[in-house]
């Protein structure tokens, strides 16, 4: 927490986010499932911590988006008349829809509100604190992911594709023979069609190349 506190002291109020911080980051960055979950869970934790530290768990509202998603006939739709909001009360958090006419006429994304006499009140200090906390969260998770994956990518090593996860691949280092595989996010697009389960990739000149399709046979021979 001291590292986060120092970061916030140096950056509080220096940036303004007009798009949903977490959702935009998840949409625009290639992440592992572990990183995605860390960010999603981290956002919830930081919203709860903000409510506790700034408002002693009285009602707090954090505006996540200008629209509320819902499903109709198996198609994702959006209600543009309400804000998508995280409401915190007594240490509990829930997603709610707040009609836009009820909130002050300011840019509401990534901002914190409380209620006073039935009206929503903009909390500037808490908003800036939470915005910077979420930015710190996303950047730190992405940095941790890159450092971890960088340590797994070893020049000249062969990797078995153990699972396909969209455009990501779970790889096991056939050369180093570690205990566990890992999820890789930087598989070149030109080999995605051949990087199937059982394929072998080689990390060569800083990128993965298709090597062979006999990965499982190689594993059997190792036993």
C-alpha positions as CSV (number, residue, x, y, z in Angstrom):
1,X,0.0,0.0,0.0
2,X,2.9,2.4,0.6
3,X,4.0,2.1,-3.0
4,X,0.5,2.9,-4.2
5,X,0.3,5.8,-1.7
6,X,3.5,7.3,-3.1
7,X,2.3,6.9,-6.7
8,X,-0.9,8.7,-5.9
9,X,0.8,11.5,-4.1
10,X,2.9,12.2,-7.2
11,X,0.1,11.8,-9.7
12,X,-3.1,12.9,-8.0
13,X,-5.1,15.1,-10.4
14,X,-2.6,15.2,-13.2
15,X,-4.6,13.1,-15.6
16,X,-8.3,13.1,-16.6
17,X,-9.9,10.0,-18.0
18,X,-13.0,10.5,-20.2
19,X,-13.4,6.9,-21.1
20,X,-13.9,3.9,-18.7
21,X,-10.4,3.4,-17.4
22,X,-10.6,-0.4,-16.8
23,X,-12.9,-1.4,-19.6
24,X,-10.8,0.7,-22.1
25,X,-7.6,-0.9,-20.9
26,X,-9.0,-4.4,-21.1
27,X,-10.3,-3.7,-24.7
28,X,-7.1,-2.2,-26.0
29,X,-4.4,-4.5,-24.5
30,X,-3.6,-8.1,-25.1
31,X,-3.7,-9.7,-21.6
32,X,-3.6,-13.2,-20.1
33,X,-6.7,-14.5,-18.2
34,X,-4.7,-14.1,-15.0
35,X,-4.0,-10.4,-15.8
36,X,-7.6,-9.7,-16.8
37,X,-8.9,-11.2,-13.5
38,X,-6.3,-9.3,-11.5
39,X,-7.5,-6.0,-13.0
40,X,-11.3,-6.8,-12.7
41,X,-10.9,-8.0,-9.1
42,X,-8.5,-5.1,-8.3
43,X,-11.1,-2.6,-9.6
44,X,-13.7,-3.9,-7.2
45,X,-11.2,-3.9,-4.3
46,X,-10.2,-0.3,-5.0
47,X,-13.8,0.9,-5.2
48,X,-14.6,-0.7,-1.9
49,X,-11.4,0.7,-0.3
50,X,-12.3,4.2,-1.6
51,X,-15.8,4.0,-0.1
52,X,-14.4,2.8,3.2
53,X,-11.5,5.3,3.5
54,X,-13.3,8.3,2.1
55,X,-16.9,7.9,3.2
56,X,-16.8,5.2,6.0
57,X,-18.9,2.9,3.8
58,X,-21.9,5.3,3.4
59,X,-23.5,5.1,0.0
60,X,-21.0,5.8,-2.7
61,X,-21.5,5.7,-6.5
62,X,-18.7,5.1,-9.1
63,X,-19.7,5.8,-12.7
64,X,-18.2,3.2,-15.0
65,X,-19.8,4.0,-18.4
66,X,-22.3,6.1,-20.2
67,X,-24.4,3.1,-21.2
68,X,-25.7,0.0,-19.5
69,X,-25.2,-3.3,-21.3
70,X,-28.0,-5.9,-21.4
71,X,-28.9,-9.0,-23.5
72,X,-31.9,-9.4,-25.8
73,X,-32.4,-12.4,-28.1
74,X,-28.8,-13.5,-27.3
75,X,-27.5,-10.1,-28.7
76,X,-25.7,-7.6,-26.5
77,X,-27.6,-4.3,-26.4
78,X,-27.0,-1.0,-24.6
79,X,-29.3,1.3,-22.7
80,X,-28.0,4.8,-23.6
81,X,-30.4,6.6,-21.2
82,X,-28.6,5.5,-18.0
83,X,-25.1,5.4,-16.6
84,X,-23.6,2.0,-15.6
85,X,-22.7,2.5,-11.9
86,X,-21.0,0.6,-9.1
87,X,-22.9,1.3,-5.9
88,X,-21.2,0.7,-2.6
89,X,-23.1,0.5,0.7
90,X,-22.0,-1.1,4.0
91,X,-19.1,-2.8,2.4
92,X,-21.2,-4.4,-0.3
93,X,-20.9,-3.6,-4.0
94,X,-23.5,-4.0,-6.8
95,X,-23.9,-2.8,-10.4
96,X,-26.9,-0.5,-10.9
97,X,-28.3,1.8,-13.6
98,X,-28.7,5.5,-12.8
99,X,-30.8,7.6,-15.2
100,X,-28.6,10.3,-16.7
101,X,-31.0,13.1,-15.7
102,X,-30.4,12.4,-12.1
103,X,-26.7,13.1,-12.2
104,X,-25.1,16.6,-12.4
105,X,-24.4,17.9,-15.9
106,X,-20.7,17.2,-15.9
107,X,-18.6,14.5,-17.6
108,X,-19.5,11.6,-15.2
109,X,-17.2,8.8,-16.4
110,X,-14.8,7.5,-13.7
111,X,-16.2,9.9,-11.2
112,X,-17.4,9.3,-7.6
113,X,-20.7,10.6,-6.2
114,X,-22.5,10.4,-2.9
115,X,-26.1,11.3,-2.0
116,X,-27.3,14.2,0.0
117,X,-31.0,15.0,0.5
118,X,-31.8,12.6,-2.3
119,X,-29.4,14.3,-4.8
120,X,-26.2,13.1,-6.2
121,X,-23.1,15.1,-5.2
122,X,-19.9,15.0,-7.1
123,X,-16.9,14.1,-4.9
124,X,-13.8,15.6,-6.7
125,X,-11.1,14.4,-4.3
126,X,-12.3,10.8,-4.2
127,X,-12.8,10.8,-8.0
128,X,-9.2,11.8,-8.6
129,X,-7.9,9.4,-6.1
130,X,-9.8,6.4,-7.6
131,X,-9.0,7.4,-11.2
132,X,-5.3,7.4,-10.4
133,X,-5.5,4.2,-8.3
134,X,-7.2,2.4,-11.3
135,X,-4.6,3.7,-13.7
136,X,-1.8,2.5,-11.4
137,X,-3.6,-0.9,-11.1
138,X,-3.8,-1.4,-14.9
139,X,-0.3,-0.3,-15.6
140,X,1.3,-2.4,-12.8
141,X,-0.6,-5.5,-13.9
142,X,0.5,-5.0,-17.5
143,X,4.1,-4.5,-16.4
144,X,4.1,-7.6,-14.2
145,X,2.7,-9.6,-17.1
146,X,5.4,-8.4,-19.5
147,X,8.2,-9.1,-17.0
148,X,6.9,-12.6,-16.4
149,X,6.4,-13.4,-20.1
150,X,9.8,-12.0,-20.9
151,X,11.4,-14.4,-18.5
152,X,9.6,-17.4,-20.2
153,X,10.7,-16.4,-23.7
154,X,14.1,-18.0,-24.2
155,X,16.0,-17.8,-27.4
156,X,16.3,-21.1,-29.2
157,X,13.9,-23.0,-26.9
158,X,11.1,-25.2,-28.3
159,X,7.6,-24.8,-26.9
160,X,4.7,-27.2,-27.0
161,X,1.2,-25.7,-27.5
162,X,-0.9,-27.2,-24.7
163,X,-4.0,-25.1,-25.2
164,X,-5.6,-22.5,-27.5
165,X,-7.2,-19.5,-25.8
166,X,-8.5,-17.3,-28.7
167,X,-5.3,-15.7,-30.1
168,X,-3.3,-16.6,-27.0
169,X,-1.6,-20.0,-26.5
170,X,-0.6,-21.9,-23.5
171,X,3.0,-23.1,-23.9
172,X,5.2,-25.6,-22.2
173,X,9.0,-25.2,-22.6
174,X,10.1,-28.5,-24.1
175,X,13.7,-27.4,-23.8
176,X,13.7,-26.2,-20.2
177,X,11.1,-28.7,-18.9
178,X,9.6,-26.5,-16.2
179,X,6.8,-27.7,-13.9
180,X,4.0,-25.6,-15.5
181,X,3.0,-24.1,-18.8
182,X,2.2,-20.4,-19.3
183,X,-0.2,-18.3,-21.3
184,X,1.5,-16.4,-24.1
185,X,-0.1,-13.3,-25.7
186,X,2.5,-12.6,-28.4
187,X,1.9,-15.3,-31.0
188,X,2.5,-13.9,-34.5
189,X,-0.7,-13.8,-36.6
190,X,0.9,-15.6,-39.5
191,X,1.3,-18.8,-37.4
192,X,-2.0,-18.8,-35.5
193,X,-3.6,-21.2,-37.9
194,X,-0.8,-23.8,-37.4
195,X,-0.2,-23.1,-33.7
196,X,-2.7,-25.7,-32.6
197,X,-2.6,-28.0,-29.6
198,X,0.4,-30.4,-30.0
199,X,2.3,-28.0,-32.3
200,X,5.9,-27.0,-31.5
201,X,7.0,-23.4,-31.7
202,X,10.6,-22.1,-31.6
203,X,11.5,-18.8,-30.1
204,X,13.9,-17.4,-32.6
205,X,15.2,-13.8,-33.0
206,X,12.8,-12.5,-30.5
207,X,9.6,-14.1,-31.8
208,X,7.8,-17.5,-32.1
209,X,8.1,-19.5,-35.3
210,X,6.3,-22.7,-36.2
211,X,8.7,-25.6,-35.8
212,X,6.8,-28.9,-36.1
213,X,3.5,-30.6,-35.3
214,X,4.9,-33.5,-33.3
215,X,4.8,-32.0,-29.8
216,X,2.9,-34.7,-28.0
217,X,5.2,-37.4,-29.6
218,X,8.2,-35.5,-28.2
219,X,6.6,-35.5,-24.7
220,X,6.1,-39.2,-24.9
221,X,9.8,-39.7,-25.8
222,X,10.8,-37.6,-22.8
223,X,9.1,-40.0,-20.4
